[in-house]
Amino acid sequence: MLATYIPLGFEWPLQLCLSVSVVVYFISLPTRNVSQVDRLWTFLPTIYTAYFALLPYWPNEQAFFLAPYTPSALGITPGVYNPRALMMLAIIVTWMCRLSYNTYRRGLFNLKDEDYRWVVLRKQLHPVLFQLTNLVFIAFIQNFLLLGLGVPAYIAATQPPQPLQFRDYFVIGLSLVVLVTEFTADNQQFSFQTFKHTPKRYHEHFQWTGAQISWTAEEAERGFITRGLWAWSRHPNFFCEQSFWWIMNFACLPHVLSPTQLITALRDDSGELGQLGKTFLPSIALSALFFSSTLYTEAITASKYPAYKAYQSRVGMFNPLDTVVKGLRLALFGKRAEVERIVWGKGKSD
């Protein structure tokens, strides 16, 4: 009965998603650590993307539970791969390498490490309510979101194969620019936090080539990073992460959409464009998650560092264009110099 409600081609991904959700939840109970999904975040979207991109490789029958297979009803020709799906897999493997390195460097692969936001949330909620949040959101909703990030590869893999076009090479270039920018933001954050918490361990090699910043004792005392890419966005890494998955959503479309067609795709459930409009749901959900979680993160940060509210008033949360607008607005009311003195000390130098 349940199988009739599962989209064709999602049988195996749903098996894996539900299994992982159950496992991470039950591991979190005795360990009192709910960051298990955080440690898998870097791998699961790549696994789902690889499954869809390699649909022509898998057998048509499942040998055993959790063994990948391609239902024959999906109509995939064995051995005939979609170049665009393979391209997306290569890009997402590159994404995985960047995120895995940053996760390793921050120590999150340590099974005893837990994201500080979960620690704060545990103190704020009643134990029963926290465990409900753990079960519903942390263990299950996040895992289904990670499954959703593989949907663009599914859309690409189930289209008629055709050679890569100019727009595909544009996607490759744009994706790499976004990933390099995100890695630079991560690197600047890591070097600042190292300087702030363990100045004796700090060394310039912590910084990405071309993005070196000489941190000061004043900045360490302020408590949060405000220079480099962080002078243009309060969360440049989050901005890049969202941008990356939106690029993947557009990459899977069979042809370039005009603005009018895109609006139609998002509004209409009928027809080719209407069906493709559903592929944007994972990116919409991811952006909603980043927005809500960032609000919570910033509430914690603002409670620790008095100057953070000035930073919020001067620099945009994600979009650098918002930073420009904020600067003009503060200048209009004659407050820009004072706010920038709080945010950047003697002045913005990056």
N, C-alpha and C positions, 0 to 999 in steps of 0.2 A: 504493500500500500504506500509506504513512504517513498519508494523508488519512483512512483508516478509524479511526485512533486520535485524531483531532483532534475535540474537541467541536464540534458544529454552532454556527456563529457566531463561532468563534475562529480561523478560517482567516487572516483578515487580521491580527488582533492578533499571532498567532504569527509571521507573516511579518515584521512590524515588530520584534517582540521579538528574534528571531534575528538579523535584520540589524543592529540596534543593538548587540547583544552582540558580534558579530564586528567591527564597525567600531571600537567603543571599545577592544576588546582590541588590535587592530593599531595603533591610534593611540598606545596606551600604550607600545608597544615602542620606537619611535624617540624619543619625547618623554621616556621614563622618568618618566611621570606617570600614576598610576592613578586620578586623581580625575575622569575623564571622566564616569562615571556620576553622581557627586555633582552635576555641573553640569546633568545631564539630569533629576535626581530631581524637580525642581519641575514639569517639563513632562509627562513620560510618563504618570503616572496620569491627568492631565487629558485627554491625547490619547485614551487607552483609554476613559475615561468618556464623552468626547464621541462616540467611534465608536459605543458601545453605545446611548447616549441618542438618537442620531440614526439608528438603524437604518432607520426608515421613509424616510429621505432618500436613502440610497445605492442605486445601481443593483444589479440582481440578477446581473450578470455583471461580472467583473473586466476592465477595459480593458487593464491592464498590471500587471506585478509591483509590489507595494506600493500599488496604487490601491485605496482602500477600496470594499467592495461588501457587499451583504447577500444571502447564499444564499437562493434562493427556498424551499428546503426548511425554512427557519426559520419560515415562515408569518407574516411581518410584513406588515401591510397598508400599502402606500405612503401616506405623508402622515398616518398616524394615530399620533401620538406619545403616549407614556406620560407623563402629568404628573409622576409621582413621579420618573421617570428624569431628566426635564428639571430638576426641583427639585434633584436630587442633583448634576447637572452645574453648576448655578449655584453651589451651595455649594462644590464642589471648585474651580471657577474662582476663587472668593474665597480658598480655601486656597492656590491657586497664586500669587495676587498677594502674599499675606503672605510665603510662603516665598521667592518670587523677589526681593522687596525685601530680605529679610534676607540672602539669598545674595549679592546684589549689594553690599550694604553691607559684608559681611565680605570681599569681594574674591575670592570663589570662582569668579566668572565669568571671571576672568583665567586664560587657558589655561596660564599658568606656575605658578599656585597649586596646591598639593597639600595635602590634609588631613594634619595633622601626625601622625595615627595611622598612616597608611600609611608615612610617613617612618621612624617608630620601628620598625614591623613589618619594613620592608625591612632594617634593620640587625640585627634579631633572627633572621631566617631566612636559610638558605642561598639563594643566588640562584635555584637550580632550584625549590626549594620555594616561594619567593615568587612566581615566575612561574606555578606551578601554582595557587597561591591566587588570583592575578590572573585567570587564565583561568576557573577553576571558580566561585569565589565572587564576586569583584569584578565581572567582566564578565557572567557568565551568571546565576548565582543571584540577584543583586540585580535584574537586569533582569526575570527571571521573577516576582520578588516585586512589582515595580512593575506588571507586567501583572495580577497577582492583585488589586491594589487597584482594578482596574476591574470585577471580578466582581460586586460589589453592583449596579452600574449595569446590568449584563447581566441579572441576576435581575429587577430592576425593569422593564427595557425589554421583557422577554419575557412579562410578566404582562398580563392584560386591562386596558386603560386604564380608569381611574376618577378622578373629581375628587379633589383633595387633601382630606384629612381633618384633624381636629384634631391628630392625632398627627404629621402631616407638618409642620404649623406649629410644633409643639413641637420637632421635630427641627431646623427652621430656627433657632429661638431658641437652643436648646442648643448647636448647632454654632457660632453666632456668639459665644456666651459663651466657648466653649472657644478659638476662634481669637483673640479679643481678649486672653484670659488668656495664651495662648501668645506673642502678639506683645509683651505687657507683659514677660514673662519674657525674651524675646530682647532687648528694649530695655534692660532692667536689666543684662543680661550685657554688651551692647555698650557701654553707658555706663561700666560698671566697667572693662572691658578698655581702653577709650580713656583713662580716668583713670590706669590702672595703667601703660600702656606709653608714652603720649604726653600727659602732663598739660597741656602747653602748648596742645594741640589740643582739650582737653576743654571742653565748654560744656553748659549745662543743657538746650539744645535737643536733645541726644542722647537725652534721657529722655522716655518716653511720658507724656502729660498725665495727672496723677493718680497717678503712680508715681515722683515725683522722690525721689532719695536723695542726700544729701550725703556723698560718699565721704571717707574719711580716709586719711592717710598710713599709719596702722597697718594698715588693711585692704589697701592696696596692697602693703605689705610682707608681709602674710600670704600673698598671692598668688592667692586665689580668693574668689569672691563668697559671702557668707553672709547677706545681708539681702534685704529685699523678699520676693518669692515664694520666693526661694532659702533663706529661713529656715524654710520649711515643706516643701520638697522639694529634694533635691540636684540634681534635674533636672526642674524644673517644665515646661520646654518639651517634654521627651521624654514626660512624663506626659500633657500635653495632646495631643501628636501621636498617641500610641496611642489615647487616648480618642476623638479625632476619627474615626479609621478604624473603631473599634468602633461608634460612632454610625452611621456609614455602613452597616455590616453590618446593624444592627437596622433601619435606615430602609428597606431593600429588602424586608423581610418583608411578605407580603401581608396579614397581620393580626398583632395583638399576641399574643405568646406568654406563657403562664403559665410560672412556673419549672419546673413538671413537664414541660410541652411542650418547653421549651428544652433540658432535660436529654435528653429523648427524641430531639430533633433532632440533638444532638451525638453520640449513641450509635448511633442506628439509621440504616442506609443505605437502608432501604426506605420507600416512601411519600413524601408531599409534605414532611413535616417532616424526614424523613431526608435528602432531597435538599437542602433548604434549609440543613440543618446543615453541609453542605460549604462554604457561603458564608462561614462563620466562619474557614475555614482561612487566608485571607490575613491577617486580623487576628491570628490566633494566631502565624503565621509572623513578622509584623512585630514583635509583642511579644517573641518569642524573639530576634529580631535585636537589638532595642533592649537587652534584658537582657544578652545576651552582649557586645555592643559596649560597653555602659556599664561592665561589669566591667573590660574592657580599658582603657577610658578612665580609670577611677578608679585602676587600678593605676599608670598613667603619672603621674597627678596626685599620688597619695600618695608616689611616689618623688621628686617634686620639692618638695613642701610638707609638712613634718613635722606641721603642725596638721591636715592633712586627715583623719587617722584619728579625731581627736576630733570633727570635723564628721560623719563617717560614724556615729559612735556616738550622736550626738544627733539627726540629721536623717535621715528616711527617703529611700531612693533615689528613689522616684517618689511614692508615696501619702502625702499629708499626715497621714492617720490614723496611719501608722507613726511619724511624728515625735512625735505625742502619746504613743504607747505608749513610745517610747524615753525621752521626758522623764520619764514616771512610773517607768519601770524605774530610771533613773539616780537619781531622787529617793529611791526605796526603798532604794538602797544608799549614799546619802549622797554621790554623786559629781556630782550635777547642776550645782552651783554652779561647781566647778572646770572641768568640761567646757565650760560656757557662757562662762566667762571666756576660755578658749582660742578658742572659736568666735566670740564676739561682743565680746570685749574687756571693757569695763566692764558690758556687759549688752545684751540684745536690745532694740532700740528700734523694730523694725518688725514 
